[in-house]
Amino acid sequence: MSGSASSPLPDRERLLHPVTAEDFGLEFRVVARGGVRRGIRLERAFWVTLKQMAESRKCTIGMLIDEIADSQAQTGNLTSAIRVACMRGLGEENLTLRRLASINTINAIVVACPSPAFALASSKKILTFNAPFQQLVKRQLPIAPNDDARHDLKLALDLNVADIFARLDANGQAPVATGFVIGAGERRYRGQLNVVRAPVVEPELLMAFVFGG
């Protein structure tokens, strides 16, 4: 094993966003609420986090600091309590997002859809599908495989997957329409899809909803 320093991670593999000097800069603000004025000095990054937390809870920063001060009165160090509350709030938000942005959530959305739908990997591999899609395949392709052999099903899109992701990025994630063909054996079926980006970070997935044939 070489003793040389490892090369930097590519942007997509970095674990943290770069920290700038601006994030470390201390800002002094006076927060007033209910006749109580508090002078607080915090790094700018924590003020930004407090603002985001207040907006998500539909309250003011003053109300949020009041709550933190009341719950941490025994510590006697309000700035430390604010920093801890910010870190805890970000951790809870991250946990919630991780639960929402999961393959299980994608499966639930696809299964709950009343029309034919499936989830698609960038390789065009169908990862999961719902009962209406299974019924569509069986109806249109009588020799189509059952659940145990569904990987034999062939799928072709009029737009390639990279173009779909590019269009989603360009149009604010509005659904992208594309034609598709599914085949089994010598039989083929053509239809239309509305495609959206699945709410997961890695790997990138698409959710496809059949709306016409």
GROMACS elastic network, one bead per residue, 0.5 to 0.9 nm:
[ bonds ]
;  ai    aj funct       b0    kb
    2     5     6  0.84447   500
    3     6     6  0.87528   500
    6     9     6  0.87500   500
    7    10     6  0.89850   500
    8    11     6  0.88919   500
    8    14     6  0.85908   500
    9    12     6  0.79727   500
    9    13     6  0.57724   500
    9    14     6  0.56983   500
    9    15     6  0.87918   500
   10    13     6  0.53116   500
   10    14     6  0.63715   500
   11    14     6  0.53736   500
   11    15     6  0.89416   500
   12    15     6  0.85640   500
   14    17     6  0.72987   500
   16    19     6  0.82885   500
   19    22     6  0.82161   500
   19    23     6  0.65466   500
   19    24     6  0.81777   500
   20    23     6  0.54391   500
   20    24     6  0.71157   500
   21    24     6  0.52906   500
   21    25     6  0.64366   500
   22    25     6  0.51408   500
   22    26     6  0.86912   500
   22    43     6  0.86137   500
   22    44     6  0.70545   500
   22    45     6  0.81962   500
   23    26     6  0.83341   500
   23    43     6  0.64297   500
   23    44     6  0.52750   500
   23    46     6  0.84069   500
   24    42     6  0.88647   500
   24    43     6  0.52831   500
   24    44     6  0.64008   500
   24    45     6  0.69860   500
   25    42     6  0.81432   500
   25    43     6  0.53217   500
   25    44     6  0.57987   500
   25    45     6  0.82871   500
   26    41     6  0.62522   500
   26    42     6  0.52527   500
   26    44     6  0.60153   500
   27    40     6  0.81125   500
   27    41     6  0.54630   500
   27    42     6  0.55322   500
   27    43     6  0.60144   500
   27    44     6  0.60568   500
   27    47     6  0.82321   500
   28    39     6  0.69182   500
   28    40     6  0.56063   500
   28    42     6  0.66263   500
   28    43     6  0.88095   500
   29    38     6  0.81857   500
   29    39     6  0.58218   500
   29    40     6  0.54926   500
   29    41     6  0.64527   500
   29    42     6  0.83874   500
   30    37     6  0.65075   500
   30    38     6  0.54782   500
   30    40     6  0.62280   500
   30    41     6  0.87937   500
   31    36     6  0.81739   500
   31    37     6  0.56952   500
   31    38     6  0.51893   500
   31    39     6  0.64013   500
   31    40     6  0.74231   500
   31    61     6  0.78697   500
   31    62     6  0.58216   500
   31    65     6  0.83285   500
   32    35     6  0.66398   500
   32    36     6  0.55230   500
   32    38     6  0.62342   500
   32    39     6  0.87041   500
   32    62     6  0.63972   500
   33    36     6  0.53222   500
   33    37     6  0.65587   500
   33    38     6  0.86164   500
   33    62     6  0.58422   500
   33    63     6  0.71608   500
   33    66     6  0.78400   500
   34    37     6  0.83512   500
   40    78     6  0.82356   500
   40    79     6  0.68984   500
   41    79     6  0.72978   500
   42    45     6  0.81140   500
   42    46     6  0.64237   500
   42    47     6  0.68106   500
   42    79     6  0.69299   500
   42    82     6  0.88530   500
   42    83     6  0.83837   500
   43    46     6  0.55837   500
   43    47     6  0.68094   500
   44    47     6  0.50719   500
   44    48     6  0.62675   500
   44    49     6  0.86567   500
   45    48     6  0.51531   500
   45    49     6  0.62856   500
   45    50     6  0.87170   500
   46    50     6  0.60522   500
   46    51     6  0.85496   500
   46    82     6  0.81006   500
   46    83     6  0.67017   500
   46    86     6  0.68552   500
   46    87     6  0.89369   500
   47    50     6  0.50344   500
   47    51     6  0.62119   500
   47    52     6  0.86831   500
   47    61     6  0.89453   500
   48    51     6  0.51756   500
   48    52     6  0.63303   500
   48    53     6  0.87016   500
   49    52     6  0.50855   500
   49    53     6  0.61110   500
   49    54     6  0.85381   500
   49    86     6  0.63985   500
   49    87     6  0.88254   500
   49    89     6  0.88926   500
   49    90     6  0.81330   500
   50    53     6  0.50680   500
   50    54     6  0.60544   500
   50    55     6  0.85549   500
   50    61     6  0.64285   500
   50    64     6  0.78227   500
   50    65     6  0.85836   500
   50    82     6  0.84322   500
   50    86     6  0.66717   500
   51    54     6  0.51215   500
   51    55     6  0.61420   500
   51    56     6  0.86389   500
   51    60     6  0.79112   500
   51    61     6  0.62268   500
   52    55     6  0.51468   500
   52    56     6  0.61898   500
   52    57     6  0.86457   500
   53    56     6  0.52050   500
   53    57     6  0.62385   500
   53    58     6  0.84743   500
   53    59     6  0.85978   500
   53    61     6  0.82683   500
   53    64     6  0.82166   500
   53    86     6  0.80020   500
   53    89     6  0.74821   500
   53    90     6  0.85398   500
   54    57     6  0.51493   500
   54    58     6  0.58474   500
   54    59     6  0.50583   500
   54    60     6  0.54913   500
   54    61     6  0.56123   500
   54    62     6  0.88461   500
   54    63     6  0.81828   500
   54    64     6  0.64845   500
   55    59     6  0.62692   500
   55    60     6  0.73749   500
   55    61     6  0.85398   500
   56    59     6  0.79248   500
   57    60     6  0.85974   500
   57    64     6  0.89407   500
   59    62     6  0.82151   500
   59    63     6  0.63300   500
   59    64     6  0.70586   500
   60    63     6  0.51897   500
   60    64     6  0.63793   500
   60    65     6  0.87114   500
   61    64     6  0.50105   500
   61    65     6  0.61115   500
   61    66     6  0.85159   500
   62    65     6  0.51411   500
   62    66     6  0.61066   500
   62    67     6  0.86553   500
   63    66     6  0.50511   500
   63    67     6  0.63203   500
   63    68     6  0.87528   500
   64    67     6  0.51509   500
   64    68     6  0.63212   500
   64    69     6  0.86458   500
   65    69     6  0.59641   500
   65    70     6  0.84835   500
   65    78     6  0.86560   500
   65    82     6  0.72706   500
   66    69     6  0.50735   500
   66    70     6  0.61090   500
   66    71     6  0.86019   500
   67    70     6  0.52072   500
   67    71     6  0.61979   500
   67    72     6  0.85603   500
   68    71     6  0.52497   500
   68    72     6  0.60085   500
   68    73     6  0.82276   500
   68    78     6  0.78500   500
   68    81     6  0.68101   500
   68    82     6  0.65662   500
   68    85     6  0.71939   500
   69    72     6  0.52453   500
   69    73     6  0.55628   500
   69    76     6  0.88347   500
   69    77     6  0.88883   500
   69    78     6  0.62527   500
   69    81     6  0.75197   500
   69    82     6  0.81549   500
   70    73     6  0.53855   500
   70    74     6  0.88379   500
   71    74     6  0.81385   500
   71    81     6  0.89942   500
   72    75     6  0.57152   500
   72    76     6  0.74818   500
   72    77     6  0.81790   500
   72    78     6  0.74928   500
   72    81     6  0.64173   500
   73    76     6  0.58133   500
   73    77     6  0.80375   500
   73    78     6  0.78980   500
   74    77     6  0.84587   500
   75    78     6  0.75830   500
   75    80     6  0.86848   500
   75    81     6  0.76877   500
   76    81     6  0.87214   500
   77    80     6  0.55758   500
   77    81     6  0.63412   500
   77    82     6  0.88220   500
   78    82     6  0.60957   500
   78    83     6  0.86439   500
   79    82     6  0.50507   500
   79    83     6  0.62806   500
   79    84     6  0.86824   500
   80    83     6  0.51076   500
   80    84     6  0.62074   500
   80    85     6  0.85547   500
   81    84     6  0.51133   500
   81    85     6  0.60485   500
   81    86     6  0.85627   500
   82    85     6  0.50149   500
   82    86     6  0.61037   500
   82    87     6  0.86310   500
   83    86     6  0.51238   500
   83    87     6  0.62755   500
   83    88     6  0.85954   500
   84    87     6  0.51396   500
   84    88     6  0.60470   500
   84    89     6  0.84577   500
   85    88     6  0.50429   500
   85    89     6  0.59275   500
   85    90     6  0.85022   500
   86    89     6  0.50837   500
   86    90     6  0.61408   500
   86    91     6  0.85208   500
   87    90     6  0.51884   500
   87    91     6  0.61184   500
   87    92     6  0.86903   500
   88    91     6  0.50096   500
   88    92     6  0.62027   500
   88    93     6  0.85870   500
   89    92     6  0.51932   500
   89    93     6  0.61560   500
   89    94     6  0.85511   500
   90    93     6  0.50481   500
   90    94     6  0.60344   500
   90    95     6  0.85853   500
   91    94     6  0.50887   500
   91    95     6  0.62128   500
   91    96     6  0.86875   500
   92    95     6  0.51197   500
   92    96     6  0.62609   500
   92    97     6  0.86796   500
   93    96     6  0.51295   500
   93    97     6  0.61938   500
   93    98     6  0.85888   500
   94    97     6  0.50894   500
   94    98     6  0.60711   500
   94    99     6  0.86345   500
   95    98     6  0.50779   500
   95    99     6  0.63095   500
   95   100     6  0.87521   500
   96    99     6  0.51991   500
   96   100     6  0.63502   500
   96   101     6  0.86076   500
   97   100     6  0.50205   500
   97   101     6  0.58329   500
   97   102     6  0.86763   500
   98   101     6  0.50700   500
   98   102     6  0.64243   500
   98   200     6  0.84916   500
   99   102     6  0.58593   500
   99   104     6  0.85430   500
   99   105     6  0.77527   500
  100   103     6  0.88177   500
  100   104     6  0.84475   500
  100   105     6  0.60564   500
  100   106     6  0.87547   500
  100   199     6  0.76410   500
  100   200     6  0.82593   500
  101   104     6  0.83905   500
  101   105     6  0.66508   500
  101   106     6  0.78875   500
  101   198     6  0.82585   500
  101   199     6  0.51921   500
  101   201     6  0.72726   500
  102   105     6  0.52701   500
  102   106     6  0.65669   500
  102   107     6  0.88070   500
  102   199     6  0.75368   500
  102   200     6  0.60108   500
  102   201     6  0.87779   500
  103   107     6  0.61750   500
  103   108     6  0.86049   500
  103   199     6  0.89422   500
  103   200     6  0.75405   500
  104   107     6  0.50780   500
  104   108     6  0.62156   500
  104   109     6  0.87553   500
  105   108     6  0.50113   500
  105   109     6  0.62425   500
  105   110     6  0.86597   500
  105   199     6  0.84679   500
  106   109     6  0.52020   500
  106   110     6  0.62206   500
  106   111     6  0.85526   500
  106   119     6  0.74496   500
  106   128     6  0.86832   500
  106   198     6  0.68541   500
  106   199     6  0.75275   500
  106   200     6  0.83831   500
  106   207     6  0.79916   500
  107   110     6  0.52354   500
  107   111     6  0.60211   500
  107   112     6  0.84656   500
  107   118     6  0.86249   500
  107   119     6  0.78305   500
  107   128     6  0.66171   500
  107   129     6  0.77636   500
  107   130     6  0.84927   500
  108   111     6  0.51773   500
  108   112     6  0.59753   500
  108   113     6  0.86495   500
  109   112     6  0.51934   500
  109   113     6  0.63205   500
  110   113     6  0.53898   500
  110   114     6  0.87590   500
  110   116     6  0.85053   500
  110   117     6  0.58263   500
  110   118     6  0.60178   500
  110   119     6  0.71589   500
  110   128     6  0.77220   500
  110   129     6  0.63700   500
  110   130     6  0.59365   500
  110   207     6  0.76037   500
  110   208     6  0.86973   500
  110   209     6  0.86353   500
  111   114     6  0.79435   500
  111   117     6  0.78489   500
  111   118     6  0.84498   500
  111   128     6  0.86898   500
  111   129     6  0.68864   500
  111   131     6  0.71745   500
  111   132     6  0.88814   500
  112   115     6  0.89220   500
  112   130     6  0.77866   500
  113   116     6  0.72840   500
  113   117     6  0.68636   500
  113   130     6  0.75398   500
  113   132     6  0.85135   500
  113   209     6  0.84988   500
  114   117     6  0.83704   500
  114   130     6  0.85581   500
  114   131     6  0.86561   500
  114   132     6  0.69308   500
  115   130     6  0.84033   500
  115   131     6  0.87463   500
  115   132     6  0.58161   500
  115   133     6  0.72962   500
  115   209     6  0.70663   500
  115   210     6  0.68452   500
  115   211     6  0.77490   500
  116   129     6  0.78480   500
  116   130     6  0.65180   500
  116   131     6  0.73119   500
  116   134     6  0.76498   500
  116   135     6  0.82578   500
  116   136     6  0.71435   500
  116   208     6  0.85173   500
  116   209     6  0.60497   500
  116   210     6  0.54171   500
  116   211     6  0.79916   500
  117   128     6  0.87290   500
  117   129     6  0.58432   500
  117   130     6  0.59593   500
  117   131     6  0.85550   500
  117   132     6  0.73524   500
  117   133     6  0.57330   500
  117   193     6  0.88328   500
  117   207     6  0.72795   500
  117   208     6  0.55178   500
  117   210     6  0.60597   500
  118   126     6  0.67626   500
  118   127     6  0.73818   500
  118   128     6  0.55838   500
  118   130     6  0.64501   500
  118   133     6  0.72856   500
  118   206     6  0.84873   500
  118   207     6  0.59373   500
  118   208     6  0.54307   500
  118   209     6  0.68162   500
  118   210     6  0.87498   500
  119   125     6  0.85198   500
  119   126     6  0.58892   500
  119   127     6  0.55275   500
  119   128     6  0.53721   500
  119   129     6  0.63684   500
  119   198     6  0.80027   500
  119   205     6  0.69221   500
  119   206     6  0.56846   500
  119   208     6  0.61475   500
  119   209     6  0.89689   500
  120   123     6  0.78567   500
  120   124     6  0.57117   500
  120   125     6  0.56929   500
  120   127     6  0.57341   500
  120   128     6  0.75990   500
  120   205     6  0.57681   500
  120   206     6  0.50409   500
  120   207     6  0.61505   500
  120   208     6  0.72562   500
  121   124     6  0.52445   500
  121   125     6  0.52885   500
  121   126     6  0.65247   500
  121   127     6  0.67387   500
  121   161     6  0.87805   500
  121   203     6  0.79067   500
  121   204     6  0.69722   500
  121   206     6  0.64636   500
  122   125     6  0.72848   500
  122   161     6  0.60755   500
  122   162     6  0.77288   500
  122   203     6  0.83859   500
  122   204     6  0.67892   500
  122   205     6  0.63597   500
  122   206     6  0.76768   500
  123   126     6  0.88040   500
  123   161     6  0.78982   500
  124   127     6  0.89538   500
  124   155     6  0.71094   500
  124   156     6  0.78609   500
  124   157     6  0.85656   500
  124   160     6  0.89613   500
  124   161     6  0.74169   500
  125   151     6  0.79571   500
  125   154     6  0.88083   500
  125   155     6  0.80081   500
  126   129     6  0.74070   500
  126   150     6  0.86622   500
  126   151     6  0.76606   500
  126   153     6  0.87202   500
  126   155     6  0.82961   500
  129   132     6  0.84135   500
  129   133     6  0.63856   500
  129   134     6  0.71905   500
  130   133     6  0.54934   500
  130   134     6  0.64263   500
  130   135     6  0.88372   500
  131   135     6  0.61380   500
  131   136     6  0.85794   500
  132   135     6  0.50002   500
  132   136     6  0.61054   500
  132   137     6  0.86753   500
  133   137     6  0.62388   500
  133   138     6  0.86319   500
  133   210     6  0.81914   500
  134   137     6  0.51991   500
  134   138     6  0.62379   500
  134   139     6  0.85674   500
  134   146     6  0.81667   500
  134   147     6  0.83173   500
  135   138     6  0.51036   500
  135   139     6  0.59675   500
  135   140     6  0.84852   500
  136   139     6  0.51282   500
  136   140     6  0.60065   500
  136   141     6  0.80802   500
  137   140     6  0.52914   500
  137   141     6  0.54198   500
  137   142     6  0.75355   500
  137   144     6  0.65036   500
  137   145     6  0.85929   500
  137   182     6  0.81719   500
  137   183     6  0.88372   500
  137   189     6  0.83341   500
  138   141     6  0.52255   500
  138   142     6  0.51088   500
  138   143     6  0.72891   500
  138   144     6  0.58875   500
  138   145     6  0.79507   500
  138   146     6  0.82210   500
  139   142     6  0.58781   500
  139   144     6  0.88468   500
  140   143     6  0.89702   500
  140   144     6  0.84463   500
  140   187     6  0.85185   500
  140   188     6  0.80406   500
  140   189     6  0.64821   500
  141   144     6  0.51079   500
  141   145     6  0.88045   500
  141   182     6  0.87893   500
  141   183     6  0.73910   500
  141   184     6  0.67043   500
  141   185     6  0.88464   500
  141   187     6  0.62236   500
  141   188     6  0.70773   500
  141   189     6  0.73058   500
  142   145     6  0.86143   500
  142   184     6  0.88456   500
  142   187     6  0.86138   500
  143   184     6  0.68436   500
  143   185     6  0.73749   500
  143   187     6  0.81143   500
  144   149     6  0.88858   500
  144   150     6  0.80470   500
  144   152     6  0.84380   500
  144   153     6  0.71268   500
  144   183     6  0.78665   500
  144   184     6  0.52895   500
  144   185     6  0.75885   500
  144   187     6  0.85686   500
  145   148     6  0.75251   500
  145   149     6  0.52720   500
  145   150     6  0.53318   500
  145   151     6  0.82066   500
  145   152     6  0.69032   500
  145   153     6  0.69505   500
  145   184     6  0.74735   500
  146   149     6  0.55109   500
  146   150     6  0.57771   500
  147   150     6  0.51564   500
  147   151     6  0.85447   500
  148   151     6  0.81308   500
  149   152     6  0.60166   500
  149   153     6  0.80610   500
  150   153     6  0.55855   500
  151   154     6  0.78910   500
  152   183     6  0.89734   500
  152   184     6  0.71059   500
  152   185     6  0.87991   500
  153   182     6  0.69340   500
  153   183     6  0.60674   500
  153   184     6  0.54406   500
  153   185     6  0.84859   500
  154   181     6  0.80467   500
  154   182     6  0.54451   500
  154   183     6  0.50230   500
  154   184     6  0.63257   500
  154   185     6  0.88834   500
  155   180     6  0.71535   500
  155   181     6  0.57729   500
  155   183     6  0.65496   500
  156   159     6  0.87208   500
  156   160     6  0.86357   500
  156   179     6  0.86205   500
  156   180     6  0.55830   500
  156   181     6  0.51173   500
  156   182     6  0.64151   500
  156   183     6  0.85796   500
  157   160     6  0.62360   500
  157   161     6  0.79992   500
  157   178     6  0.69025   500
  157   179     6  0.59889   500
  157   181     6  0.64716   500
  157   182     6  0.88656   500
  158   178     6  0.59493   500
  158   179     6  0.52089   500
  158   180     6  0.59032   500
  158   181     6  0.82690   500
  159   162     6  0.82964   500
  159   163     6  0.63737   500
  159   164     6  0.65776   500
  159   178     6  0.62712   500
  159   179     6  0.76242   500
  159   180     6  0.85418   500
  160   163     6  0.54477   500
  160   164     6  0.64703   500
  161   164     6  0.50379   500
  161   165     6  0.63559   500
  161   166     6  0.86548   500
  161   206     6  0.87129   500
  162   165     6  0.52451   500
  162   166     6  0.62297   500
  162   167     6  0.87220   500
  163   167     6  0.61339   500
  163   168     6  0.85734   500
  164   167     6  0.51613   500
  164   168     6  0.61817   500
  164   169     6  0.86512   500
  164   176     6  0.67797   500
  164   177     6  0.89316   500
  164   178     6  0.87506   500
  164   195     6  0.79192   500
  164   196     6  0.86434   500
  164   197     6  0.89958   500
  165   168     6  0.50793   500
  165   169     6  0.62362   500
  165   170     6  0.86500   500
  165   173     6  0.88089   500
  165   196     6  0.86659   500
  165   197     6  0.74636   500
  165   204     6  0.89964   500
  165   206     6  0.85352   500
  166   169     6  0.51418   500
  166   170     6  0.61977   500
  166   171     6  0.87611   500
  167   171     6  0.60501   500
  167   172     6  0.85355   500
  167   173     6  0.78348   500
  167   174     6  0.85966   500
  167   175     6  0.89442   500
  167   176     6  0.71512   500
  168   171     6  0.54092   500
  168   172     6  0.61668   500
  168   174     6  0.61908   500
  168   175     6  0.70188   500
  168   176     6  0.68408   500
  168   195     6  0.89139   500
  168   196     6  0.73214   500
  168   197     6  0.73126   500
  169   172     6  0.58078   500
  169   173     6  0.58773   500
  169   174     6  0.87356   500
  170   173     6  0.74471   500
  170   174     6  0.89598   500
  171   174     6  0.57905   500
  171   175     6  0.85678   500
  171   176     6  0.89763   500
  173   176     6  0.83174   500
  173   196     6  0.68730   500
  173   197     6  0.70708   500
  174   195     6  0.87818   500
  174   196     6  0.71247   500
  175   194     6  0.57502   500
  175   195     6  0.53282   500
  175   196     6  0.50272   500
  175   197     6  0.82314   500
  176   193     6  0.80274   500
  176   194     6  0.55320   500
  176   195     6  0.51057   500
  176   196     6  0.66212   500
  177   192     6  0.70859   500
  177   193     6  0.55733   500
  177   195     6  0.62290   500
  178   191     6  0.87375   500
  178   192     6  0.58471   500
  178   193     6  0.54054   500
  178   194     6  0.66612   500
  178   195     6  0.76083   500
  179   190     6  0.71996   500
  179   191     6  0.57933   500
  179   193     6  0.60430   500
  179   194     6  0.88994   500
  179   213     6  0.87670   500
  180   189     6  0.82659   500
  180   190     6  0.56884   500
  180   191     6  0.54834   500
  180   192     6  0.59181   500
  180   193     6  0.69389   500
  181   188     6  0.66144   500
  181   189     6  0.54800   500
  181   191     6  0.64808   500
  181   192     6  0.86669   500
  182   187     6  0.84831   500
  182   188     6  0.57465   500
  182   189     6  0.53533   500
  182   190     6  0.66335   500
  182   191     6  0.85065   500
  183   186     6  0.70950   500
  183   187     6  0.55375   500
  183   189     6  0.62962   500
  183   190     6  0.88771   500
  184   187     6  0.55543   500
  184   188     6  0.67421   500
  185   188     6  0.82608   500
  189   213     6  0.80692   500
  190   212     6  0.89050   500
  190   213     6  0.59074   500
  191   210     6  0.70762   500
  191   211     6  0.76449   500
  191   212     6  0.54486   500
  192   209     6  0.83426   500
  192   210     6  0.57654   500
  192   211     6  0.57843   500
  192   213     6  0.57966   500
  193   208     6  0.59857   500
  193   209     6  0.52919   500
  193   211     6  0.58219   500
  193   212     6  0.72934   500
  194   207     6  0.83488   500
  194   208     6  0.57474   500
  194   209     6  0.51921   500
  194   210     6  0.65172   500
  194   211     6  0.70509   500
  195   206     6  0.65396   500
  195   207     6  0.56915   500
  195   209     6  0.63788   500
  195   210     6  0.88364   500
  196   205     6  0.88283   500
  196   206     6  0.57298   500
  196   207     6  0.53859   500
  196   208     6  0.66054   500
  196   209     6  0.86017   500
  197   200     6  0.82427   500
  197   204     6  0.76720   500
  197   205     6  0.62155   500
  197   207     6  0.61615   500
  197   208     6  0.88588   500
  198   201     6  0.84959   500
  198   204     6  0.72771   500
  198   205     6  0.52874   500
  198   206     6  0.50468   500
  198   207     6  0.56754   500
  199   204     6  0.86325   500
  199   205     6  0.80500   500
  199   206     6  0.87892   500
  200   203     6  0.69849   500
  200   204     6  0.65804   500
  200   205     6  0.71449   500
  201   204     6  0.61151   500
  201   205     6  0.85335   500
  202   205     6  0.80033   500
  210   213     6  0.81027   500
